[in-house]
Structure formats: structure tokens, C-alpha cells
Amino acid sequence: PDASGTEFNNVSAFPTGTARMASGGTSPPPPHKHTNRLAQERSPYLLQHAHNPVDWYPWGQDAFDKAKNEDKPIFLSVGYSTCHWCHVMERESFEDEEIGKILSDNFVCIKVDREERPDVDKVYMTFVQATSGGGGWPMSVWLTPDLRPFIGGTYFPPTDHARRPGLRTVLNRIIEQWQNNRPALESSGERILEALKKGTAIAANPGEGPPPAPAVSSRCFQQLAHSYEEEYGGFRDAPKFPTPVNLMFLMSYWSVNRSTSEGVEALQMALHTLRMMALGGIHDHVAQGFHRYSTDSSWHVPHFEKMLYDQAQLAVAYITASQVSGEQLFADVAKDILLYVSRDLSDKSGGFYSAEDADSVPASGGPEKREGAFCVWTASEVREQLPDVVEGAATRADVFMHHYGVKEQGNVALEQDPHGELQGQNVLIVRYSVELTAARFGISVEKANKLLASARTQMAKVRESRPRPHLDTKMLASWSGLMLSAYASVGAVLGDKALLERAVQAGNFLKEHLWDAERQTMLRSCYRGDEMEVQQISPPISGFLDDYAFVIGGLLDLYEATLRTEWLQWAEELQLRQDALFWDHQGGGYFCSDPGDRAVLLRLKEDQDGAEPSANSVSASNLLRLSHYCGRGEWLQRSQQLLAAFSDRLTRVPIALPEMVQALMAQHYTLQQIVICGQRDAPDTAGLLAAVNSLFLPHKVLMHVDDDADGFLRRRLPVLSSMSQQGGVATAYVCQDFTCSLPVTDPQELRRLLLDGTTERPAE
């Protein structure tokens, strides 16, 4: 499967749906026959397994001690709460009394939410991928009492199925091997672990610098162009993932290669992909936001779960496309995504929930959950909701069905629906431009637009009355950091005060609930309690590298959007902690988790920008930006050491690290400093800021200096004291290494200067 976090294993081979979490109805739930330790946890995924007849433990010392004391192997099961195949394996196997007894009697069973413990997940997924050639969730791994893996896989059906062994068979074989052949199991696990330690090591050779940016970025472009699918955009045929890291790289590549045919092609690839995704069924046309991925090449039938990290990165990609192209469509989609997150994935504390499930109970009733039930429509439902006549004999339903490809027999092909869950159903997909739809029914474009908008609103009301999919209300620092960037970036480009206020609320949430000021530690997660309050587990999970890196990146974007230096100061503080906790002094780059944690057997450095960017890629950019803001030359060097550590990967397969290639380009082209002197909230300052924010400038840092002589930036960067307002009006300086252009007070002139990129004239 794709390493970006999907359960692909034998996706079409097994039955689906899960009955246990049915919502709706008023009768009280029956008392539970079984309750295990997971009932004390806060993770929605662990709570989904709290009433299995399996003696589950959460990951921790109690489970490790029991395995050692009883000399039993460990069965480790890893998944997440909106994972379809995790639900299937739970229903088929973990709710089965007989399998529960085999597991509880012979193994110490540990359940892990991969979103809570990405460190544990990464180590054992590396093992599973190396030994089975595939990976995905649910992940099933058997370990010795000292946590060394010896057998692993993903989804297992309960009994033998076709050529796939069932979980009962596998468990009985392992019990027998553990009794009769244990030394062989342990030594093969040991050998594989040693090979993985060598194979996953990432380090710079002594004295090595970063690879040459023009060659690496050109190669990354070539590799993406080679895998690009021209008709509908995106990369590879199916399943198709949004991969915002690719799209952001392509737009950055264009920004420094505008005059070349490759640059133009890169931009065309990014904009076409974003446009086709916006029109496709992967985009929720009724309730906004984007689904996880498309099962076909035309972005039509999605895997319906919605992840917070996808919304965050796509909002930034769409607002960037609007800056580059000037097209309103892209700005509208960016706003739409944030509307969905504000409405459905936001906690009143300012935090963000992790995900919404793909499966839910159909409105027609029945206990079985179905994938997409919350989102799809039959033709008769559309007719019933939109019966009013608009022109001639046509109804609003006719116009809506034509525009969104709704068919009487449903619009999902059999091969896109292996379990028959979408029979007779329609996934809305824009089939025609509004102009063509208007022409088809002989109405004005304006009327067609109004009609479609009112129809979408009506359908959204209907959807609200359906049983909702499960919501994972876990709040993660890392994904909240990505979302913080989205609200700050979109708010700044659109000059939208409400979005900027939501960004500030998110920053305050992170500081209040996910930063332990006493221990100077980011926390990984917090949870929504039964009374809608924010809860923490005890002890809380300390943050990992991505929690620091993504939050720092979000704070830098929040500073540029609000010009409040408190966010810059906190970003600097977090970067110092990140360096102390995760930096590899020998080989350069950052370890993903605390290298001192003895329960985590591999010291990994993530080397793939997939569904999420890797934390090292984001850190390379953060260090570069912070070195400019804080006047810390050592952070510029650290960024270069990090890029040198990943030199081999960047040179050979840059397509694996498009986000890091962007950081490499930013190093090479050096960041432009844009300094704005003026009263923060004055209209003339706002005019200059709007000129900066209207442009896509991937290689810039934006600074604001006012009359406060003792400000954070002036203390760090004495050179700023020579810059001031000219003639009492807000003034901008565009600098490279603080060699600056002549002062500019006119927003249009500033825009021209930034577009030309000429900053050779020395400051007065």
C-alpha cells in the first residue's frame, strides 16, 4: 500500500461495515458483557476496543512487565479510529469469544492508536514492510517480551480465506513455534532488527554539504512529471491521493523557473490537479472539505473518511493557487475547507479534532454501517428534496442532477464498489461548467449559480438529519500546527479577520492545553471529555518531533499573518527544545522520537513526505526562517547539516521528499527579507501588507517594525534600527542579507518590486 497511511491490504477481498458503533435511536445500550483496561483510556480508537473479550493493555510498563514476568510473547495491534479495516478486524476477530480467549491466554495483548504513538507505529511498520513487502492498518505484530518483533502483518480474516491464513491459524502456529522453536524466532527477529538499524540510518558524511538545489529540484520535477496523470491530474492512476506536498513543490518550482517550459509545465500540473480535485467527488460539494483519497483516476468515488491534516495542507495549496493564478475558484475552495473545519472539526477550546469516519449507519436504518452512507444520494432523494419547477418543465432537481452527474440507477461503477454498499447511490461530481448547465436549461448563468447554491444548502440540511459518522475527537499538537498554518495563511491572503481570529484562538489553545511550561515540553495529544471539556491522560504523552516542527511552522505563519511577536518568541523557545530533545549530533538531522526512550527500538529519521510532510523537511524550513528572525547563524548551519544528512535521498529520489526540496531551494535562492515600518493597525501599513500577501513568495520572511525601540526583532537584528517610516507613512524595505532596496511607500510599487525581485540597490 501507499506509505501515506491507508489500509489497502486486500481492500476488495473482504466484507465490510461495522455494527458496533451504530448511532441513532433512543433505547439505552445493553450492558457490556466484557470490559478491559482500555475503558480507562481517552483515545477514541482504544475506547472502541474497551468491551472486546480480549485482555487488552495500552502501550506501557504494565504490559511489558507482565510479558517478562509470565514469559509470554506480545501481540501488538495498531490502528486508528477512522480506519475502515480496523473496524472490520475488530468485528470479525476481536469481538469473537474464542479468538479473544486464545489471545488472552497465550499473549500479552497491547492496543496502540497510531496517531497517539507514531513512534511505536513507525518502528513496527518498518519491520512489517521489510518482512512482508507491504504495510497498512490494522497492523498486527508479535514481539518477544523485550519488544523485539519476530512476525508481522496487517489485516487477518478470522479464518483461512482463499490463500490468506486466518488469525486463528496464525495464533496457533505462533503458540506452537514459541514453545518448540523459540530460539529460531528470536534470532531471526534480532537479525532483521539489526539489518533495519543499518538500513534506516540517515547521516551526513563528515564535511558534506547539502546537494546542489537546481539539480535536485529539476530531478524532482522530472520524477513528478513522469508519474503525472494528464487527464485528471494527480500522480499515478488509482487510488489517487491529494498529496499537497507535491503540488506545493510544483508551484515553488514554477516561482523560480517562470521563464522556462519546465516551470510553466510544473504550474500547469499543479493547477490542473487542484481544479480536477475541486470538481471531483473527493471534494464534498454539499458539506465542504475533502475525503481521504479517490479509489479511481477521475477523483470520483472517494474513500470517504476526512482527515484533519488533509484539510490543513489542501487549504494552503488552494490559497497558493489563487495567489498564483488569480482564479476565484481556488480561493473559494480554500474558504470552503476552513468552513468545514470550523463547523465539524473544531472544539470550543480552539483545538481541532483528528478525523471523521468513512462509515455510518444509512438514513434508511438497520444496524450495519456502510461506507459513504452519510454522503451519497439516490436520484429519488434528490427529486423529493428539489421538486420546484424552474423553467419550462424542468425542476430544480433536473438542473442539480444534470450538473452533478446524478443518475437514476446510481453513478458508481461496480468495480468502485466491491462490497455493493453504493448500489443505486450517487457521489456528486461536477460534470459541466455552470455556463453549460445554464445553456442546457435556457437560464442565465447567474440564475444557475443561485439555483445550485440553494440546492446545495437544502441537501446539506437533509444530510444534517442523517446519523453522523464517528468523529475522532482526539486533538493532536502536530495536526493542529498544520491547521494553524492554514488559518493564518488563508486569513492573511484574503485579509479575513474572522479566519485570523480563529488562527489566534488555535495558537492560544496549543499554548494552554498542549504546552507544559513547567517541563518545557510539548504534549502530543489532549481529548474531549464527556462534558465537552478538554481532558488529559495521566501521564500525558510527550510530544514527538512532528509536534514541535509543525507547531513551530504554524507559529511562524501566525506571526506573518498577525505581526504579533509573542508567536515568534514562542517559536524560538520551541526550536531550542526541539534541538535539545531530537537533534543527532553525530549524523545531523532530527530523530522522530526521543532517542532516550528504551521502549522504542529504532532511532528513526522519517525520510518521506507523504500524506503529511516529514518533520525533518518542515524543520529545514523552520530553521532557515528562524535564523533570519532571531539572528542565529547556528540555525542556518543546522538547516544545512540537516539537508546534508538527507543528501543521498534528495539526490536519488527527490520525489520522496518534495517538501525538503523546497527547503533546499529556499537555502539556495536565499530568503528575501520584507521589512514593513509603520503602525500595526494603520490603513497604510495594511495596504503594504495586502500587496505582500497577494503574491506567492515562497522564499521570503516578513517582518514588522514599529516605534517600539526595545521590540523583540530590534533586539535580535540591530540592522533594523536603521529602517524607519518615510515622511510619516508606512514604508517597506525589500532586502537580501539586509542589503535593501530604496524605501517604498506605495503598495503597487512594492508589488512590482517583489515581482521583479530586484533588490540590488543599497539602503540609504
C-alpha positions in Angstrom: 0.0 0.0 0.0 0.9 3.6 -0.2 3.1 4.5 2.8 0.9 7.5 3.4 -1.4 5.9 5.8 -4.1 3.8 4.1 -5.4 0.4 4.8 -5.1 -1.1 1.3 -4.5 -4.7 2.1 -6.8 -6.8 0.0 -9.1 -3.9 0.0 -11.6 -5.6 -2.3 -11.5 -9.1 -0.9 -13.4 -9.0 2.3 -16.8 -8.0 3.6 -17.3 -4.6 5.2 -19.3 -2.5 7.5 -19.3 -2.5 11.3 -22.2 -2.9 13.5 -20.8 -2.0 16.9 -20.8 1.8 16.9 -24.3 2.4 15.5 -25.7 5.7 16.4 -29.3 7.0 16.4 -32.3 5.5 18.3 -33.3 6.2 21.9 -33.2 2.8 23.7 -30.3 2.6 26.2 -27.4 0.4 25.1 -27.4 -3.1 26.6 -24.9 -3.6 29.5 -21.4 -4.8 28.2 -20.6 -8.4 28.7 -16.8 -7.6 28.8 -14.8 -4.6 29.9 -11.0 -4.3 29.7 -8.3 -1.8 30.7 -8.9 0.3 27.6 -12.1 1.6 29.2 -9.7 3.9 31.3 -8.2 5.4 28.2 -9.2 8.6 26.3 -8.2 7.7 22.8 -11.4 7.1 20.7 -9.6 4.2 19.0 -8.7 2.5 22.3 -12.2 3.1 23.6 -13.7 1.3 20.5 -12.0 -1.8 21.9 -12.8 -1.4 25.6 -15.5 -4.1 25.5 -13.8 -6.7 23.5 -13.4 -10.2 25.1 -9.6 -9.6 24.8 -7.4 -8.7 27.8 -6.1 -5.5 26.2 -3.4 -3.3 27.7 -2.4 0.1 26.5 1.3 0.5 25.5 3.3 0.9 28.7 5.3 -0.6 31.5 2.4 -2.7 33.0 2.1 -4.7 29.8 5.9 -5.0 29.4 6.3 -6.2 33.0 3.5 -8.8 32.6 5.1 -10.2 29.4 8.5 -10.5 31.2 7.1 -12.0 34.4 4.9 -14.6 32.5 7.5 -15.0 29.7 4.8 -14.6 27.1 5.0 -13.2 23.6 3.3 -9.8 23.0 0.5 -9.4 20.4 0.7 -5.7 19.3 -2.3 -4.4 17.3 -2.0 -0.9 15.9 -4.7 1.2 14.1 -6.7 4.4 14.3 -10.4 5.2 15.0 -11.5 6.1 11.4 -9.7 3.1 9.8 -12.2 1.0 7.9 -10.2 -2.3 8.0 -9.6 -1.8 11.7 -13.3 -1.8 12.3 -13.6 -5.0 10.2 -10.9 -6.9 12.1 -12.4 -5.8 15.4 -15.9 -7.0 14.5 -14.7 -10.3 12.9 -11.9 -11.2 15.4 -11.6 -9.1 18.5 -15.3 -9.4 19.3 -15.1 -13.2 18.8 -15.1 -15.0 22.2 -13.0 -17.9 21.1 -10.3 -15.7 19.4 -10.4 -13.4 22.5 -9.7 -16.4 24.7 -6.7 -17.7 22.6 -5.2 -14.1 22.6 -5.7 -13.5 26.3 -4.5 -16.9 27.5 -1.3 -17.1 25.4 -0.2 -13.5 24.7 0.1 -10.1 26.4 -2.2 -8.1 24.1 -1.4 -4.4 23.5 -3.6 -2.0 21.6 -2.0 1.2 20.1 -3.6 4.3 18.5 -1.0 5.1 15.8 -2.0 8.8 16.0 -1.2 8.9 19.7 2.0 6.9 19.4 3.5 7.4 15.9 6.9 6.4 17.4 5.7 2.9 18.1 3.8 2.6 14.8 6.8 3.7 12.7 9.2 1.2 14.3 6.9 -1.8 13.8 5.6 -0.7 10.4 9.2 -0.5 9.2 9.6 -4.1 10.3 6.3 -5.2 8.7 7.2 -3.5 5.4 10.7 -5.0 5.4 9.4 -8.6 6.1 6.2 -8.7 4.1 6.8 -6.2 1.3 3.6 -4.3 2.3 2.1 -2.4 5.1 -1.1 -0.7 6.3 -3.6 -0.7 9.1 -4.6 -2.5 11.1 -1.1 -3.7 11.8 -0.6 -6.9 13.7 2.9 -7.7 15.1 4.1 -10.4 17.5 7.0 -9.4 19.8 9.3 -11.0 22.4 8.9 -9.8 26.0 11.7 -7.3 25.3 9.7 -5.8 22.5 11.6 -7.3 19.5 9.4 -8.2 16.6 9.5 -11.6 15.1 6.4 -11.9 12.9 4.1 -9.2 11.5 1.3 -8.5 9.0 -1.7 -6.3 8.6 -5.3 -7.4 8.4 -6.0 -11.1 9.1 -9.5 -12.6 8.5 -10.7 -14.7 11.4 -10.4 -18.0 9.5 -8.4 -19.1 6.4 -9.7 -17.3 3.4 -8.5 -18.1 -0.2 -4.7 -18.2 0.1 -4.6 -16.0 3.2 -4.2 -17.6 6.6 -6.8 -16.7 9.2 -6.0 -15.2 12.6 -6.9 -18.4 14.5 -4.4 -20.4 12.3 -1.7 -17.7 12.7 -2.1 -17.6 16.5 -2.0 -21.4 16.9 1.2 -21.6 14.7 2.9 -18.9 16.8 2.0 -20.6 20.1 3.4 -23.8 18.8 6.6 -22.1 17.5 7.1 -20.2 20.7 7.0 -23.4 22.7 9.1 -25.6 20.3 11.2 -23.3 18.2 11.7 -20.1 20.2 15.5 -19.5 19.7 15.0 -19.5 15.9 12.1 -17.0 16.2 14.2 -14.7 18.5 17.3 -14.9 16.4 15.5 -14.1 13.1 13.8 -11.1 14.8 17.2 -10.0 16.1 18.8 -10.3 12.6 16.0 -8.3 11.0 16.2 -5.6 13.6 20.0 -5.2 13.1 19.5 -5.0 9.4 16.8 -2.4 9.9 19.1 -0.3 12.1 21.7 -0.2 9.4 19.2 0.2 6.5 17.3 3.1 8.1 20.4 5.1 9.3 20.4 8.6 7.8 23.6 10.7 8.4 25.8 13.1 6.6 29.4 12.2 5.8 31.9 14.4 7.6 32.3 17.8 5.9 29.5 17.1 3.5 27.2 20.0 2.5 23.7 20.0 1.1 23.3 18.7 -2.6 23.0 21.4 -5.4 19.4 22.8 -5.3 19.0 23.4 -9.1 19.9 19.8 -10.0 17.8 18.3 -7.2 14.7 20.4 -7.9 14.9 19.7 -11.6 15.1 16.0 -10.9 12.2 16.2 -8.5 10.2 17.9 -11.2 11.1 15.3 -13.8 10.2 12.4 -11.5 6.8 14.1 -10.8 6.2 14.8 -14.4 6.9 11.1 -15.2 4.2 9.9 -12.7 1.7 12.7 -13.6 -1.7 11.6 -15.0 -2.6 14.1 -17.6 -6.3 13.7 -18.0 -7.5 14.3 -14.4 -4.2 15.5 -12.8 -2.7 13.8 -9.8 0.1 11.2 -9.7 -0.4 7.6 -10.7 -3.7 6.2 -11.8 -5.6 4.8 -8.8 -6.0 5.0 -5.9 -5.2 8.7 -6.1 -4.1 10.8 -3.2 -4.2 14.6 -3.0 -0.5 14.8 -1.9 -0.4 18.6 -1.3 3.4 18.3 -0.7 3.8 17.6 -4.5 1.5 20.5 -5.5 3.3 23.0 -3.2 6.7 21.9 -4.6 5.4 22.3 -8.2 4.2 25.9 -7.5 7.6 26.7 -5.8 9.5 25.3 -8.7 7.5 27.5 -11.1 8.2 30.5 -9.0 12.0 30.3 -9.7 11.6 28.9 -13.2 8.9 31.1 -14.6 10.6 31.7 -17.9 11.3 28.0 -18.7 9.0 25.5 -20.3 9.5 23.2 -17.3 8.4 25.9 -14.9 5.2 26.5 -17.0 4.5 22.8 -17.1 5.0 22.5 -13.3 2.4 25.2 -12.7 0.0 23.7 -15.2 0.3 20.3 -13.5 -0.4 21.8 -10.0 -3.4 24.0 -11.1 -5.0 21.2 -13.3 -4.8 18.7 -10.4 -6.3 21.2 -7.9 -9.0 22.1 -10.3 -10.0 18.5 -11.1 -10.0 17.6 -7.4 -12.2 20.6 -6.6 -14.7 19.4 -9.3 -14.4 15.7 -8.3 -16.3 13.5 -5.8 -13.3 13.6 -3.4 -14.5 17.2 -2.7 -17.7 17.2 -0.6 -19.9 19.6 -2.6 -22.7 19.6 0.0 -20.8 19.9 3.3 -17.3 21.0 2.2 -13.9 19.5 3.0 -12.0 16.8 1.2 -12.2 13.0 1.6 -9.1 10.9 2.2 -8.3 9.7 -1.4 -10.0 8.6 -4.6 -10.5 5.0 -5.5 -10.5 5.8 -9.2 -8.3 8.0 -11.5 -11.0 10.7 -12.1 -11.3 11.7 -8.4 -14.9 10.5 -8.5 -15.6 7.8 -5.8 -13.6 8.5 -2.7 -12.6 6.6 0.4 -15.0 8.8 2.5 -13.0 9.4 5.7 -11.9 13.1 6.2 -8.6 13.7 7.9 -7.6 17.0 9.6 -4.1 17.0 8.1 -5.5 16.8 4.5 -7.8 19.8 5.2 -4.9 21.8 6.6 -2.5 21.2 3.7 -5.1 21.5 0.9 -6.4 24.8 2.3 -2.8 26.2 1.9 -2.4 24.6 -1.6 -5.7 26.1 -2.8 -5.0 29.6 -1.4 -1.5 29.5 -3.0 -3.1 28.5 -6.4 -5.4 31.6 -6.0 -2.3 33.8 -5.5 -0.5 32.3 -8.5 -3.5 32.3 -10.9 -5.8 35.0 -9.6 -8.7 32.5 -10.0 -11.6 32.9 -7.6 -12.4 29.2 -7.7 -9.2 28.3 -5.8 -9.8 31.0 -3.1 -13.4 29.7 -2.7 -12.3 26.1 -2.2 -9.7 27.2 0.5 -12.5 29.1 2.3 -14.8 26.1 1.9 -12.3 23.8 3.6 -11.9 26.1 6.6 -15.7 26.4 6.8 -15.9 22.6 7.1 -13.1 22.5 9.8 -14.7 25.4 11.8 -18.1 23.7 11.8 -17.3 20.0 12.1 -13.7 19.5 13.3 -13.4 22.4 15.8 -13.6 22.2 19.6 -14.9 25.2 21.5 -11.5 25.4 23.3 -9.9 26.3 19.9 -8.5 22.8 19.3 -9.1 20.6 16.2 -10.5 17.1 16.1 -8.5 14.5 14.2 -10.9 12.9 11.7 -14.3 11.9 10.6 -15.1 8.3 9.7 -15.9 6.9 6.3 -18.6 4.6 7.7 -22.0 5.4 9.1 -25.5 4.0 9.6 -27.7 4.6 6.5 -30.6 7.0 7.0 -32.9 4.1 6.0 -32.0 2.4 9.2 -30.5 -1.0 10.0 -27.6 -1.7 12.3 -24.9 -2.2 9.6 -22.7 0.8 9.0 -21.8 1.5 5.3 -19.0 3.4 3.8 -20.2 6.8 2.5 -23.8 6.4 3.8 -23.7 9.9 5.2 -22.6 11.5 1.9 -24.3 9.7 -1.0 -27.7 10.3 -2.7 -30.3 8.3 -4.6 -32.0 10.1 -7.6 -35.3 9.8 -5.8 -34.0 11.6 -2.7 -32.8 14.5 -4.9 -36.2 14.7 -6.7 -38.0 14.6 -3.4 -36.0 17.5 -2.0 -35.8 19.8 -5.0 -39.3 19.4 -6.7 -39.9 23.1 -7.6 -40.1 24.0 -11.3 -37.6 26.5 -12.6 -38.0 26.8 -16.3 -40.4 25.2 -18.7 -41.0 21.7 -17.3 -37.6 21.4 -15.6 -37.3 21.2 -11.9 -34.5 22.3 -9.6 -33.7 18.6 -9.2 -33.2 18.3 -13.0 -30.7 21.1 -13.0 -28.9 19.7 -9.9 -28.8 16.2 -11.2 -27.5 17.3 -14.6 -24.8 19.4 -13.1 -23.6 16.9 -10.5 -23.9 13.7 -12.7 -26.8 12.1 -10.7 -28.2 9.1 -12.4 -31.4 7.1 -11.8 -29.5 3.8 -11.4 -26.7 5.5 -9.4 -23.4 6.8 -10.8 -20.9 4.4 -9.1 -19.3 1.7 -11.3 -19.4 -1.8 -10.0 -15.6 -2.0 -9.8 -15.6 1.0 -7.5 -18.0 -0.7 -5.1 -16.6 -4.1 -4.3 -18.9 -4.6 -1.3 -22.1 -3.4 -3.0 -22.5 -0.6 -0.5 -23.1 2.1 -3.1 -25.6 0.4 -5.3 -28.2 2.9 -6.7 -26.3 5.7 -4.9 -24.7 8.8 -6.4 -21.4 10.5 -5.4 -21.8 14.2 -6.6 -19.2 15.2 -9.2 -19.3 18.4 -11.3 -19.9 17.2 -14.8 -20.4 20.5 -16.6 -19.4 24.2 -16.2 -22.2 26.4 -14.8 -22.3 28.1 -18.3 -23.1 24.7 -20.0 -25.6 23.8 -17.4 -27.3 27.2 -17.7 -27.4 26.8 -21.5 -28.8 23.3 -21.3 -31.9 24.6 -19.3 -32.1 28.0 -21.0 -31.4 30.1 -17.9 -28.9 32.8 -17.1 -25.5 31.8 -15.6 -26.4 34.0 -12.6 -29.7 32.1 -12.1 -27.9 28.7 -12.5 -25.4 29.7 -9.8 -28.1 30.8 -7.4 -30.1 27.7 -8.1 -27.2 25.3 -7.5 -26.2 27.1 -4.3 -29.7 26.9 -2.8 -29.9 23.2 -3.8 -26.6 22.5 -2.0 -27.9 24.3 1.1 -31.1 22.2 1.0 -29.2 19.0 0.6 -26.9 20.0 3.5 -30.0 20.3 5.7 -31.1 16.8 4.7 -27.7 15.5 5.5 -27.7 17.0 9.0 -30.7 14.8 9.8 -28.8 11.6 8.9 -26.9 9.5 11.5 -23.4 11.1 11.6 -20.2 9.1 11.1 -18.0 8.6 14.1 -15.8 11.7 15.0 -12.3 11.2 16.4 -12.2 13.9 19.0 -8.6 13.4 19.9 -6.7 16.7 19.4 -3.1 16.4 18.3 -0.4 19.1 18.5 1.2 18.2 15.2 -2.0 18.3 13.1 -3.2 21.4 15.0 0.1 23.0 13.9 -0.7 22.3 10.3 -4.2 23.7 10.7 -2.8 26.8 12.4 -0.7 27.4 9.2 -3.9 27.0 7.1 -6.0 29.6 9.0 -3.1 32.0 9.2 -2.2 31.7 5.5 -5.7 31.8 4.1 -6.7 34.6 6.5 -3.6 36.7 5.5 -4.2 36.3 1.8 -7.9 37.1 1.9 -7.5 39.7 4.6 -10.2 37.9 6.5 -10.3 38.9 10.2 -12.5 36.0 11.3 -10.1 33.5 9.9 -7.1 35.3 11.6 -9.0 35.3 14.9 -9.6 31.5 14.6 -5.8 31.2 13.9 -5.0 33.1 17.1 -7.6 31.0 19.0 -5.7 27.9 17.8 -2.4 29.4 18.9 -3.8 30.1 22.4 -5.2 26.5 22.5 -1.8 25.0 21.8 -0.2 27.1 24.4 -2.8 26.4 27.1 -3.5 22.7 26.5 -0.6 21.2 24.7 2.4 23.0 26.2 3.7 22.1 29.6 5.5 25.3 30.5 7.0 23.8 33.7 8.7 20.9 32.0 9.2 23.0 28.8 7.6 20.1 26.8 5.1 20.0 24.0 2.4 17.3 24.7 1.3 15.0 21.9 -2.5 15.0 22.5 -5.5 16.0 24.5 -9.1 14.8 24.4 -12.7 16.0 24.5 -14.4 14.8 27.8 -18.0 13.8 28.3 -18.9 17.3 29.4 -17.2 18.8 26.3 -14.2 19.9 28.5 -10.6 19.4 27.4 -9.0 16.4 29.2 -5.5 15.0 29.5 -4.4 11.4 30.3 -2.0 10.8 33.1 0.8 10.8 32.5 0.4 12.7 29.2 2.2 11.6 26.1 5.2 13.9 25.5 5.4 15.5 22.0 7.3 13.9 19.1 9.4 15.7 16.5 6.4 16.4 14.3 4.6 18.1 17.2 7.4 20.6 17.6 8.1 21.1 13.9 4.5 21.5 12.7 3.7 23.9 15.6 6.8 26.0 15.0 5.9 26.2 11.3 2.3 27.2 12.3 3.6 29.9 14.7 5.9 31.4 12.1 2.9 31.7 9.7 0.8 33.1 12.5 3.4 35.8 13.2 3.5 36.7 9.5 -0.3 36.9 9.5 -0.8 38.9 12.7 2.7 40.6 13.2 2.5 39.8 17.0 6.0 38.9 18.1 4.7 36.8 21.0 4.3 33.9 18.5 7.8 34.4 17.2 9.2 34.3 20.7 7.4 31.0 21.4 8.6 29.5 18.1 12.2 30.3 19.1 11.6 28.7 22.5 10.2 25.5 20.9 13.0 25.3 18.4 15.6 25.4 21.3 13.6 22.5 22.9 13.4 20.5 19.7 17.1 20.8 19.2 17.8 19.6 22.8 15.5 16.7 22.5 15.8 15.3 19.0 19.0 16.6 17.2 21.5 14.0 16.1 24.9 15.5 17.0 26.7 12.7 15.1 24.9 12.5 11.8 22.8 15.6 11.6 19.0 15.8 11.2 16.4 15.0 13.9 15.2 11.7 15.3 11.4 11.3 15.1 11.1 10.5 18.8 13.1 10.8 22.0 16.3 8.8 21.3 16.5 8.1 25.1 13.2 6.1 25.1 14.4 2.5 25.6 11.0 1.0 24.6 11.4 2.3 21.1 13.9 0.1 19.4 14.8 2.0 16.2 16.1 5.6 16.2 14.4 6.6 13.0 14.5 9.8 10.9 11.5 10.0 8.7 12.6 10.3 5.0 9.3 10.6 3.2 6.9 13.5 2.6 3.7 11.6 2.1 0.2 12.3 3.3 1.9 14.6 5.8 5.2 16.3 5.3 8.1 14.7 7.2 9.1 16.7 10.3 12.7 17.0 9.1 11.5 18.6 5.9 9.5 21.2 7.9 12.3 21.7 10.3 14.8 22.5 7.5 12.4 25.4 6.5 11.7 26.4 10.1 15.5 26.7 11.0 16.1 28.8 7.9 13.2 31.2 8.7 14.1 31.4 12.4 17.8 32.2 11.6 16.5 35.3 9.8 14.1 36.4 12.6 16.4 35.7 15.5 19.8 36.5 14.0 21.0 33.0 14.9 23.6 31.9 12.4 23.9 28.5 14.0 20.3 27.7 12.9 21.3 28.4 9.3 24.2 25.9 9.7 21.9 23.4 11.4 19.5 23.6 8.4 22.4 22.9 6.1 23.6 20.0 8.2 20.1 18.5 8.1 19.9 18.8 4.3 23.4 17.2 4.1 22.2 14.2 6.2 19.4 13.6 3.6 21.7 14.2 0.7 21.6 10.7 -0.7 17.8 10.5 -0.7 17.5 14.1 -2.1 19.9 13.3 -4.9 18.5 9.9 -5.9 14.7 10.1 -5.2 13.8 13.7 -4.5 10.2 12.8 -5.4 10.1 11.1 -1.9 10.9 14.5 -0.3 9.3 17.3 -2.2 8.8 19.4 0.9 12.5 19.1 1.7 13.4 20.0 -1.8 11.5 23.3 -1.3 13.7 23.9 1.8 16.8 23.2 -0.2 15.6 25.7 -2.9 15.0 28.3 -0.2 18.6 27.8 1.1 19.9 28.2 -2.5 17.9 31.3 -3.5 18.3 32.9 0.0 15.3 34.4 1.7 14.2 37.9 0.9 13.5 40.0 4.0 10.5 42.2 3.6 10.5 44.8 6.4 7.4 47.0 7.0 7.8 50.0 9.2 4.5 51.5 10.4 1.7 51.4 13.0 0.5 47.8 13.1 -3.2 48.5 12.6 -3.0 51.7 10.4 -4.5 51.6 6.9 -1.2 52.5 5.2 0.5 49.5 6.9 -2.4 47.3 5.9 -2.1 48.4 2.3 1.6 47.4 2.1 0.8 44.0 3.8 -2.0 43.3 1.4 0.4 43.9 -1.5 2.8 41.3 0.0 0.1 38.8 0.8 -1.4 39.0 -2.7 1.7 37.3 -4.1 3.1 33.8 -3.8 6.6 34.4 -2.4 8.0 31.1 -1.2 11.4 32.5 -0.3 10.6 35.4 2.0 10.4 36.4 5.6 8.0 39.2 6.5 8.9 41.5 9.4 7.1 44.4 11.0 8.9 47.2 12.9 7.0 49.9 14.8 8.1 52.7 17.1 8.9 50.2 19.9 12.7 50.6 20.1 13.0 47.7 22.5 11.0 45.2 20.4 11.9 41.5 20.0 13.1 41.9 16.4 15.1 45.1 17.0 17.0 43.4 19.9 17.8 40.4 17.7 18.5 42.3 14.5 20.3 45.6 15.2 20.3 46.4 11.5 16.5 47.1 11.8 17.2 50.3 13.8 18.4 52.0 10.5 14.9 51.4 9.0 12.0 53.8 9.6 8.9 55.3 8.2 9.5 57.8 5.5 7.6 61.1 5.7 5.3 59.7 8.5 3.8 57.0 6.3 4.2 53.2 6.4 7.3 52.2 4.5 8.6 48.9 3.1 12.2 47.7 2.5 12.9 44.6 0.4 16.3 43.2 1.4 18.6 40.2 0.7 21.0 39.6 3.5 19.9 43.0 4.8 21.1 44.8 1.7 18.0 46.7 0.9 16.1 48.4 -1.9 15.2 52.0 -1.6 12.3 52.6 0.7 8.8 52.1 -0.9 5.5 53.6 0.4 3.2 52.8 -2.5 1.6 49.3 -2.4 1.6 48.9 -6.2 5.3 49.9 -6.3 6.0 47.3 -3.6 4.1 44.6 -5.6 6.2 45.4 -8.7 9.4 45.3 -6.7 8.5 41.9 -5.3 7.5 40.5 -8.7 10.8 41.8 -10.3 12.8 40.5 -7.4 15.4 43.2 -8.0 16.9 44.3 -4.6 20.4 45.3 -5.6 20.2 49.0 -4.6 21.8 49.7 -1.2 19.7 51.2 1.5 20.1 54.9 2.2 
